[in-house]
Amino acid sequence: MNKLKEFQSAKDVMSKKVILIDGMASAKEAVEIMRKEKVGALIVKKRHQQDACGIVNVHDFIKGVTLQDKTSEEVNVFEIMTKPVISVPANMDAKYVASLLTNVGIRMAPVEENGEYIGMISLSDLIIENLLF
């Protein structure tokens, strides 16, 4: 018997922890914050009102520090972040979140509601935290 799954939004599945960092912080400082907060990505703050937020994650550290044979102290977050960040509406169906993240080629995105980031969602959240899976 094929039973239809109950609707789950991005807000239902997301992690509620959103950690911000200044783009001038070093990669080392960013990784230390990620370790302390146990998160896979940080949102990079806007420099001014018309600016866009960025995001930095493990992939960025590998690509921008390790593979470039640099030290984490000499690289600033703004040099390796992805900008602008792609966000997901809080009320988006979780299956469409999975499709969006996969199609764009990213593993994690902030969840946005009323112009504010209220959480983070990752492909693993969509499986691990999804009680209907």
N, C-alpha and C positions, 0 to 999 in steps of 0.2 A: 504494500500500500504506500503510495507516494504522498507524503504529508507536506503541505506548504510550510515553509519556514516563517516564523514571526519576524516582523520588521525590526531591524536594529539600526540605529543611526550611528554616525561617527561619535557623537557625544556618549552613546551607550558603551562604546568599546574603547574609547581613548584612555590614555593615562592623563591624570589631572595635573601632572607636574610640568610646568613651563619655566625654564630657566633662561634668563637673558644675560648677555655678555656684551661688553663694549668691543668694537672692532679693533681698537688699539691694544687690547690684551694680547699677550703672547700665546702661541699655540700651547706652550707648557702650562700656562695659567688655565687655559680652556680645558685641557685634559684633566688637570687637578680638580676643577669644578665638576666635570662630568663624573669622575671617580667618586667624589664626595657625595654628589646628589644621585648617583646611580642612574644616569640618563644617557641616551645614545646620541643626543644632539642638543645644541644650544641655539637659541634665537639671537641673532646679532642685532643690537639696537639700531634704530634710525639715528643718523647724525643730525638731521633737521626734519621739520614737519613734512616737507615734500619728498623726502628720501623714502626708500623702501627698506624693509627689514631683510636680513640675510639669514642663512642657516649654516652651521658648521657641524660636521659629523666625522665619524671615524674614517670614512673614505677620503674626506678632504685632508686629514692629517697624513694619511698614507701617500696620497697623490702630491700634496704640496710641501711636505716636510721630508718624510722617509725616502721617497723615490727621488727627491731633488738633492739628497745627501746634505741636508741642512739640519741644524739643531732646532729643537722646539723653542729655545729661548730667542732665536734670531728671526723667527717668522711671526708676523702679527696675524690675528684672526682675519682681518679684512683682506689679506692677501690670498687666502685659501678658501674663504666662504663661498657659498652659492647665493647669488642675489639676482633678482628678487626671489624671495621664498614663495613657494607655491603652497597655498593654504587650502583647507577643506572646510566647507560649511558644516556647522555642527549637526544640522538636520539631514545631511546627505546619507542615503542608504549605504550601509557598510559594504554591500557588494559593489556599488559604484565607486566607493573609495578605493577598493582593491583594484578595480579596473583603471581608475585614474592614476594611481601610484605606479602600477605596472606599465601602463602606456607611456607615461612620462619618463620612466626609468629611475624613479626614486624609491627609497624604502621607508621614508618617514616624512610627515608634514605636520605643521601646527593645525589645530582645529580652531576655527574662528566663529564667533557669535557676537552680533552687535558691534562689529569692528574691533573686538578684542580677542586675543589668543587665550583660549580657556583650557587647552590641553594639547597633547601630541598624540598622533596616531601613526602606527607603523604596520607594515605587512604582518609582522609577527603578532601584533595586538589583534589583528583581524582573525587570527587562528587561535592563539593561546587564550585571549580574553573573551572570545566569542563563545558564550555558553551554548549557543544553538548549533555550533559546528559539529 
